[in-house]
Amino acid sequence: MTRRGSTIVKRLICAALLLVCSAATAYPGTSSSASPAKWLSESRFVISSMETGPVGYLEAWGGSEFGYAYTYSISDAPASVTVDVNTGMLSIGTPLAVGTYGFKTSVRNRGNTSRVADFPVTLEVVAGVTANRTKSAILHRDYVVDSGEYGMPVGADYTEVLMKIRRAIVLDQEAVGDGNLRPMIIFHGGRQYDYVNNRWTFGIQFLEIRSDTPGVRAKLRNIVSNNPYHIASATLQLGRQYFQCVGPAGDWICEQPRSIGYKIDTTAAGDDAVMLKEASDARSLPIGRYVMVGSYDQQMYGFPPNIRYFEYAKVVSISGRRVVLDRPLRHRHKDNYWETLQDPNSLGVARIYAIDRDDQRLTLRARIKDIEFLVNPNAETVRLGGKLFAAALDMSFENCVIPHFVPTQARFARVAGGSVSDGELDKLVSMVVFDGTTTAGLHEGTGVDYLLFKNSNVTSGYGLAPRQLRAIDSTLRGVEHAPLAFKGSWTAQQVDVSGSAFVGAGLVLAEWPPESLVVGQDGVSWDGRRLTAPAVSSSSDGKKIWGRAAWEGAIVYADAVPSPNWGIITDITGEADSMYFDIDWKAGPGPVAGTQLYVPRLHDVTIRASHTTPGLSWNDTDAGRQTTPAGNRPFPEGYPVDLSGF
């Protein structure tokens, strides 16, 4: 489309929606010297010759822009292989013949689009079969709920049928070996299926759940009642959360995540190995299995633990204390982050966690298509009965209806089409994508690295706070809250909205004041380099909230936001009774007794090529940098932009 044609279309859209077009602002970028990505977390993917749909993600990292500030393209790939420009999701349109396919991905910085890095990608296609499997083939098998092969329902209760299917899949999975089974559980479109055990997906490595009639949803509903564990009332548990020791049967949950975590030495971003503190811990880390490397307790209470820096990788080999991983680490993990020793869910110091264990296998990939999840009518509350706990490592929901979406302890969560009525974006999730989806009531996201809305209709909940939020070609609606409402005491490091419409009345962005501390009050001290705050037990204490909002690379202002008197947090450490924030004071007089210090809850906000309805007004965000119709404010002069972000 020509530039003129694009302009005409934009004007027509604005007129049709009765929107007021704001002037498009140029994206400021990070800097003219921003370096491109340095590596892909994964570059080799193994699939079968029968697979179609999403098969993995190209995840670039290591450049000087924020972690997900890249777009993707591929060249020299088979015609049926595509990549999503904004997420790096690889998809197969039609099955590929057996063979090894090499192609190239080009990863482009969003801020400085002249910066591009090219990486090789390998797609290994092995034989897919439905029977008579040979050693190297991947077995595809359908498990039809209404076939009678797994018994008959008791009235409308399919519990035993679904549990028999689960047992059959697990046995088949063990028989063919890790990664060699692609099971599909098939429901009849338009039919309703009730059950009283929502754990019938546990332990299945690769799972597809779908209706037998494309576009016609089957309806799934948990009807259990009088259960002492609230999670048992949820509509479904997709995959077992690795920080729970609840099995497919029985109703007990133990919250002892340190029991599967092993302390490691401080790492650097880009390392492809970690060093265990104790060599004897190596026996708990099976070769070829997924682990999670994590550090920095940012919530200091609650379950699952809210670890700020986390990532997923496979163990390649172990020699003594050295554990080699299949990809470089995205983050620095330090062995002297603060944690509460008395709370077993406080995980601050660097550890490697065994998340794919023999006692219950991790669900590596799940695809759910044409399914409507219904609220449990016997749950204590509607919200509780509508929850779908989604804990597969890589999962895709396509044309589904979800009452209350809770992605948790996962690498990638994608919802394409369909609708989500409510949702708590939980913890330890790398990326959540809503693509062409109608959503409402989404909140939290404090443990989510990246939240992306594409071509979606989004009604805001009471607050979100992922590390990075992007909305592209979407409608952001404010009803009870502002169209963009951010969550409490948490920091969103980057917010980027483009080509989107804001609908509602009042302010476009919810006003969340920055977090603050006063030097010399309540045990807070400053020695010219280090800010010390006592670590106390109350989860709402201001000093803990400061630790929640602060991050290495954050701006600290003195006396006001913004202010010509500022510094940069360069290091965060701690011990049992204190948290330490090393600050490089850059401009103006340094803090003294009585100085009030502020950390903005929004670091870098850009709103461009967007529109607002009459009745909405732009407001200042108090961000470190702001590029919106409310006005442009650069970072303080001298702020090292290329070193900020995660």
N, C-alpha and C positions, 0 to 999 in steps of 0.2 A: 504494500500500500504506500502511496506517495505521502509526503509530509502534509500536502494540502488535503488529501483524502482523509488522513488521520485526524486533521484539525476539524474537518466538517463532521466526521463521525462523533468526535468529542462534543461538538456544539449541539448536535442533534440529541445525544444522550442527556446532556444537561437540560435542554429544553423539555424533553419528554418527562424527566423526573422533577421538573421545576426546581432544579438545583442552581445554586449560585456558584459559578466557577471561580475558583481562586487562581491567581497567577501561579503557573508552575515555577518552582524554584530549582535551581541547579543543584544537583547533589554535590556536597562539599568534598566528598572523598575523605580518605585518611591523610594522604599527603602525596605529593608528586613522586616521592621516592618509595611509596609503599611496595614492598616486595611481594611477589606472587607466592602461591602455595608451594610447599617443598616436598610433600609426599601425599600419597593416597593411603588411607588406612587399610583398604583391601584393593588388590588389583587382579586377583585370580578368582574366578567363580566356576564352580562345578555344578552342572545341571544335567537333566536327562533329555533325551531326544523326544520326549513326550510333553515336556513342560512348556507352559505359556504363562504370561502375566509377569508380575514383579518377581525378580530373582535375586535382588541385592542392591546395594547402594555404592556409588562412588563417593567417598567422603574425603575431601581435600583438607589439608591442615598445614600448619607450620609457617604461613606467611605473616605479614605484619598487619593484616586486617583481621576483623573479628572472625571467629572460627567458622561461621557458616556464611560468610560474605563472599560467596563465589557462585558463578553460573557454570553450566557444563554443556559441552557438545562432544560428539564423537565423529570419527571419520574412519573409513575403510572397514566398517563393521558390516556384517550381513544385513540385508535389507530389513529383516524382521526385528532387528535389535534396535531399540530406541533408548534414549536417556531423557529424563525430565530435566529441563534446563535449570530449574530452581532448587531441586532436591538431590540430583544425582542418581535418582532411582533408575536402575536398569530394568527393562521389560522385554519380553519376547512376544512378538505378535503371532507368529506361526512357528510350529516346531522346527528345530534345526536338525540337520543330519549329524550323525556321530562324527566327531572330529575336534580339532583344536583351532580356535579362531583368535587371531591376534588383531587388535585395532588400537586406535589412539583416542584418548580423551584430552580435550583442551579445557583447562580450568581458568576462568577469567575473573579477576577481581571486580567486585561490584563498584567500589569506590573509584579506583583508577583503572578504567577498562582497557587501558593500553598494556596492562600487566597480565601476561598469560603464561601459564605453565602447561607443558604437554607431558602426559604420562602414558606408558604402555598398559594395556589391559588384556587379559587372557580369559577367554570363555572356553572351558573344556566341556564338551558335550559327550556324555557317555550314553550307552544304549538304555532306553527305557522300555520295559516290558510289562505285560499284565499277567504273565504266567511263565513257567519254565525258565526261571531266572538263572543266568550264569553268574560266575563270581564277580565280574566287573559291572554288571548291569544294575540299574535302579528299578525296583519293583513298584508299580502303580497298582493300587487295589482299592476298589470301591466297597464301602460298608453301608449298605442300604438299610435305613432304620426300619422301614415297613416290609422288609423282605421275608420276615418270619425266621430267618436263619439265626437270629439272636433272641428268639422268644417273642412273646406277644405282650402288649401292654396290659396293665390291670386297669380296665376302664380307659381313662385318658392318661394314666400315669405310665410314662416310658422309662422310669428310673432303672429298672433292672435291664431293660433292653440296651440302654445307653452304657451302662456299666459293663455289660457283656461285650459290647463293641469295643469299649476301651481296653478290656483285658485281651481281646483278640488282636488289637493293633499292637499292644505292647509285646505280646508273644511273637507276632510277625516281625516286629522291629528287632527284637533280640535275635531272631533266627537269621535275618539277612545282614545284620551288622549296622554299626553307626552310619547314619546318613543315607542308607540305601533303601528306605521305604518312603513312598509318597501316598499316604492314606487319604481317602476322601470320604467323609461322612455325609450321606445324602438324605435330605428330608424332602417331603412332598410339598410342593408349593401350594400355599393357601391353607394347609393343615396346621393345627395347633398341637404342640407337644409339651406336656407337663412332666415334671420330675421333682424329686425332693432331695437330690444330691447334685450340687452345682459344680462338682469336681471331675466330671467325666472326661475332661480333656487332659488331665494330669499325666505327665510322663511321656507324651507323644512328641517326638522331635520335629517332624514336619507334618502339618495338619491342614487340610482344607475342609471347610464346612460350607455346604451350599444347598440351595433348593434344586430340585430336579427340573424346574421350569424357569428358564432365564427370565428375569424381570418380575417373577411372581414370588413374593416372600413367603417362606415358612415361618411359623410363629413359635418361639421357644419361651417357656415360662417355668420358673422355679416356684413351687407351691409349698415349700417346707414351712412349718410353723413351730413356735415354742422351742426355738433353739437358743441356747445361752450365748452363742458366738454370732455376732452380727454379720460377719462375713458369709456365714452359711445361708443367710437369707437373701443374698444378692442373686440377681438373675443368672449370672454365670461367673465362674472363675476360669478365664482362658489362660492356661498355663499356670504352673505353680510358681508363686512368688518365692524367690530363693532365700529371702530372709524370713521365711516361715517354715516350721517343721510340722506342717499338717499334711497328712497323706490323703489319698483318694477316698478313704473311709475313716470314720472316727472323727471326733470333733474336739481335738485339742490343738492348741497353738502355743509354741514356746518362742519367746522373743529373746534369743541369745545370739545376736549376730556376731559377737566377737568369737564365738566358738568355731566359726568357719572362716575367720580372718587371721592372717599371719603377718606380723610386723615386718616391714622392709626398710632398707636405708633410703634416704632422700634420693629422689630421681630428678632428672631434667626432661623437659619436653624434647621429644625426638629419640630418647633412649628406647632400645628394643629389648631390654632385659632389666630385671629388678634383682636386687640382692636381699635375700631373706636375712633377718636378724639371727634366726636359728636354723641351721642346716637340717635339723630333724623335721622341720615343718614341710619339707619337700615331699614327704611321703603322702601328704594330703592333697597334692596337686597333680592329678592324672595328666599324662601327656595327651595332647590332642583335644582336651576339653576347654571350654570357656571359663575364664576367670573375670572378676571385676577388680580393678585397681582403683582405690579411692582414698581420699583424705579431706580434711577440713570439715568439722562438724559445724554447720551454720545455723542449725535450729536449736540444738542443745536439749531437746526433749522430743517425744513422739515416736511413732513407728509407722512405716519403716524409717530407719535413720536417714536424715536429710544431709547427705554428703555433698559438698559443693563440687569438688573435683573428682570425677569418676569416669571410667572408660572400660570398654569390654574388649577382650583379646583372647586368643588361644595360646596355650602352652605348647611350645615347639620342642623344647628339651630342658633338662635340668642337670647341672653339674655342681655338686656341693651346694653352696648357697645361691648360685646364679640360676635364675629362671629366665630362659629365653622365650620371648613372645613373638607372635607372627606379624606384628605391626608396631610401628613406633608409638610411644606414648604421646598423647595430645597435651598433657599437663605436667607441670612440676608437682610432685607429691613429696611432702616434707615429713620427716619423722619427729618434728617438734611443734606441730600444730596442737592447739589446746583441745582437751577433751575432759569430760567429767568422769572420773574414775568410778564414782558411785552409781552411775547410770550405765547399764550394759548396752544401751542403744546409742550412747554417745561415741561416735567413731570419728576421731579427729586425726590421729597420727596415721601416717601412710601404712596401708596394709594391702595385701593381695587376698582376695576372697574366692574360695572354691564354690562356685555357683552351679556347676553341673556335676552333681554327685550321684553315686550309685544308688543312694536311698530314694532319689527321685530325679529323673532326667529333666533337663531344661528343654522347653519348647523353643526350638531355634527359629522356626518360621511358621506363621499361621496366616491363612487367607480365608476370610469369611465373606460369603457373597449371597445376596438376596435373602437375608434373614431379618426378621423383626423380633426384637427382644421385648418381652412384656414384663410389666411390674408384678412382683410377687404380691398377690392379694392378702397373704397372711403375714407379711412383714410388719414390724412395729411402726414403720413410717413408709410413706410412698417413696421418699428419696432413698431409703435403705433398700427397699425391695426392688428398685430399679437399677441398682449399681451393677455395672459390668466391670469386674476387675480384669484388666488386660495385661498379662505379664509375659507374653511371648517375646523373645528377643527382637524379632522382626515381624510385624503384623500389619495386615491390610484388611480393612473393612470396606466392602464395596456394595453400594445400594442397600445399606442396612439402616434400621431404625433402632436407636439406642436411647433408652430413657435417661441414664446417668452414666457417663463414660469416665472410667478411672484407669488410665494407662499408668503402670507402675513397674519399676525395675525392668526396663526395656530399653533397647537401643533405638528402634524406629517404630513409630506408631502412625499409621496413615488411615484417614477416613475419607473415602472418595464417594461423592454422591450421598443420598440418604439424608438422615437428620440425627442430631444429638440434642436432646431436650435440656440437659443439664450435665455438668461434669466437673469433677475434681481432677485436674491434671496433677498427678502425684509426683513421686520422687524417683531419682536415679533413672531418668529418661533423657536420652540424648536429643531426640527430635520428634515433635508431634506436628503432623500436617493435616489440615482440613482442606480438601480440594473439591470445589463444587458442592459443598455441604451447607445445610442450614443448621446453625448452632445457636444455643441460648444458654445463659447461666453458667458459662465456663468460669472457673475460679482457681485460685492457687497457682500451680505451675512453678512454685519456688524451687523445685528440684529438677526443672526442665531446662536443658541448655538452649533449645531453639524451638520456637513456636511459629508456624507459618500458616497463614490463611491465604488461599488462592481461590479466586472466583467464587467466594463463599458469601453467605448472608449471615452475619454475626450479630446477635443481640447480646450486649455485654452483661456479664455477671458482676458480682461485687468486687472483683479485682483479680488481676493476673500479675505475675512477677517472674517470668522466665528470664534467663540471662540475656536472651536475644529474642525480639519479636518482630515479625515482618508481616505486612498485609499487602497483597498485590491484587488489584482489580476486584476488590470485594466491597460489600456494603457493611458498614459498621454502625449499628443502631444503639442508641441510648434510650432506655425506657425508665427503669428505676435508677439507673446509674448513667454516668457519662459514656459516650461511645467508646472511649478508651479509658478504662478504670484500672489503675494499678494497685497492687496489693500491699497495704500496710507498710511494714518496716523493711521490706525487701528491696533490693536494687535491681532494676532492669538496666543492663549495661548498654544495650543498643535497641532503639525502636525505629523502624523504617516503614513508612506507609507510602504507597505509590498507586496512582490510577484508581483510587478508591473513593467511595462516597460516605460522608458522615451524615447520619440522620438522627434527629432528636431535637431537644430544646435545652437551653442552658449552655454550659461549658463543654467544649469538645473533649478535653482531658480532665480526668479527676485530679483534684489538687491533693497531693500528698507531700506534706512538708518534709524537708531533709531531716535526717537523724542528727542529734547533737549531744555533746558532752561539755561539761564545764571543768576546766583545769583547776584543781585544788578542791573540788567538791566530791564528796562520797568516795574518797580514796583515789581519785583520778590524778595522776601526776605526769609531769613533762620534764625531761632532763636535757632538752635541746636537740635530742635525736629520737627518743623513744617516748611514746605515750603509753602509760601503764594504766590498765583498768582492772580492778579486782573482779574475779569471776565468782559471782554469788549464785545462790541456788534458785532464785525466782526466775521463771521463764520469761516474765514480762519486764525484768529489770532493764533499765536503760542501757547499762553497760553491755549486757548481752545483745540487746538490739543493735547497738553500735557494731558489734562483731558480726551481726547478721547482715547489716547494710554495707559495711566496709569490704574492700577487696584490694588486692595488690595491684596498683595502678590507678586507684581511685584518687580523685581530687579531694583535698580537705581545705575548706575555707574557714577563715577566722572572722567572727563577728557578724557576718551576713552572707547571703547567697544571691548572686555571685559577689565576690570581693576581690580587691587587688592584693589582698593578703592571703596567700595560699601555699599549699605544699602537696606532695604526692606520697601516698602510702607505698612504701617500697618492699615491706616485709611484714608478715603477721606470724607470730609464734605465741607460745604460751606454756603454762604449766598448771598444776592442779588448782592454784588459787589466783592466778593472774593471767591476763591476756596482754600481749605486747604488740604495739603498732609502731613500727619504725617509719618515720616521716622525713622526707627530704624537703625542707622548707625552701621554697623557690623565690618568693617575693614578699616584701613587706616585713615588718617586725614579727619575730616568732612568738609563739604563745607564751603567756605568763599566767600567774595565778589570776583567775577570774575570766580568762579568755574562753569564749564559747566557740567550740569547733563544730563544723557541720560537714556531713557527707551527703551529697545529693542522692536521692533515690533513683533518679533518672540521669544517666551519664551522657548519652548521645542520642538526640531525637531529631528525626528528619521526616517531614510531611511534604510530599511533592506530588504535583499533578493530581490533586484531590479536590473534592467538592463538598460543600456543606449546604444543608437545607436552611431556609430562613428560620430563625429562632435559635440557631446555634451560634456561639461566639468563640473565637480563638482566645486562649489564655496562655500566659507564660507557664512553662513547665518546671522552672528552677533547675533545668538540666545543666550539666557542665557545658554542653554545646547544644544549641537549638537552631534548627532551620525549619521554620514553620511560617504560615501567614501572620502569626502573632509577632514575628520579628526574628532576625538572625543574630545569634550570639556565638562567637567563636570560642574555642577553648582559650584559657588564659595563655598569653604569649609565653612561649618556652615550654609548654606542656608537650611531652614526647609522645605524640599521637601514635607513632608506629609501634610503641611498646605497650599501648593500652589494650584492653580487651582480653579475651581468653582464647 
